[in-house]
Amino acid sequence: MSWAWEYDPSEDHVAGGAPPALIAEVEKKADELVRAAAALYLDGPAHQGPSPRGENVLVPGGMFFCQVVPRHERVYLLQITAW
């Protein structure tokens, strides 16, 4: 397995109705978060202890809430909010 991001529970549920420009910004930032998590958790599946807390991430045009789960080697995008 290798680090990646994904919408949870689905892209339609999380990103449905969000402007395409916002979705592009969210996905670009999610790529950055994946690279950072991969560098921080070198052996994700062997991670001991709790996962980091979820966080709100600001991007142009809105924000999103995500959760890093080292044992899954995933950054889960849970909610997108446009403004």
URURPE-V136744 format. One record per residue. N is the residue number from 1. RES is the residue in one letter. PSI is psi in whole degrees, 0 to 359 (999 if undefined). OMEGA is omega in degrees with one decimal (* if undefined). NEAR is the number of other ideal C-beta (glycine too) atoms within 10 Angstrom. Layout:
# URURPE-V136744
N & RES & PSI & OMEGA & NEAR
N & RES & PSI & OMEGA & NEAR
This chain:
# URURPE-V136744
1 & M & 149 & 175.6 & 9
2 & S & 159 & -176.2 & 7
3 & W & 140 & 177.6 & 19
4 & A & 173 & 172.6 & 14
5 & W & 158 & 175.2 & 20
6 & E & 158 & 175.4 & 14
7 & Y & 140 & 178.7 & 19
8 & D & 117 & 15.3 & 17
9 & P & 337 & 178.9 & 10
10 & S & 161 & 178.3 & 10
11 & E & 318 & -179.1 & 12
12 & D & 319 & -179.4 & 9
13 & H & 318 & -174.8 & 11
14 & V & 315 & -171.9 & 21
15 & A & 353 & -177.1 & 19
16 & G & 125 & 178.2 & 11
17 & G & 349 & 178.3 & 7
18 & A & 145 & 178.8 & 17
19 & P & 143 & -179.3 & 13
20 & P & 325 & 179.0 & 8
21 & A & 322 & 178.0 & 13
22 & L & 316 & 178.9 & 20
23 & I & 319 & 178.2 & 20
24 & A & 319 & 178.0 & 13
25 & E & 318 & 178.9 & 21
26 & V & 313 & -177.5 & 26
27 & E & 325 & 176.6 & 15
28 & K & 315 & 179.1 & 11
29 & K & 324 & 177.3 & 20
30 & A & 322 & 176.1 & 20
31 & D & 318 & 177.7 & 13
32 & E & 318 & 179.6 & 12
33 & L & 323 & 177.6 & 18
34 & V & 315 & 179.4 & 18
35 & R & 320 & 179.3 & 11
36 & A & 317 & -180.0 & 13
37 & A & 320 & 179.2 & 20
38 & A & 324 & 178.5 & 16
39 & A & 326 & -177.5 & 9
40 & L & 322 & -178.0 & 11
41 & Y & 80 & -174.0 & 19
42 & L & 327 & 177.2 & 9
43 & D & 72 & -174.9 & 8
44 & G & 311 & -177.8 & 19
45 & P & 337 & -179.9 & 10
46 & A & 4 & -178.2 & 9
47 & H & 133 & 177.6 & 16
48 & Q & 148 & 178.5 & 6
49 & G & 182 & -177.0 & 6
50 & P & 157 & 173.0 & 7
51 & S & 157 & 176.6 & 15
52 & P & 157 & 176.4 & 14
53 & R & 152 & 174.3 & 7
54 & G & 160 & -178.8 & 14
55 & E & 151 & 171.5 & 11
56 & N & 135 & -179.5 & 10
57 & V & 124 & 178.4 & 18
58 & L & 138 & 174.4 & 10
59 & V & 161 & 177.8 & 18
60 & P & 126 & 178.0 & 11
61 & G & 357 & -179.9 & 17
62 & G & 208 & -179.5 & 18
63 & M & 168 & 173.4 & 17
64 & F & 156 & 176.9 & 26
65 & F & 132 & -179.0 & 15
66 & C & 163 & 178.4 & 22
67 & Q & 127 & 175.2 & 16
68 & V & 128 & 177.9 & 23
69 & V & 95 & -175.8 & 17
70 & P & 319 & -177.9 & 22
71 & R & 335 & 176.4 & 13
72 & H & 349 & -171.8 & 17
73 & E & 50 & -177.8 & 19
74 & R & 148 & 165.4 & 21
75 & V & 113 & -178.5 & 25
76 & Y & 127 & 175.1 & 19
77 & L & 119 & -171.2 & 23
78 & L & 331 & -178.3 & 14
79 & Q & 140 & 174.3 & 15
80 & I & 134 & 178.8 & 23
81 & T & 125 & 177.4 & 12
82 & A & 151 & 171.1 & 14
83 & W & 999 & * & 6
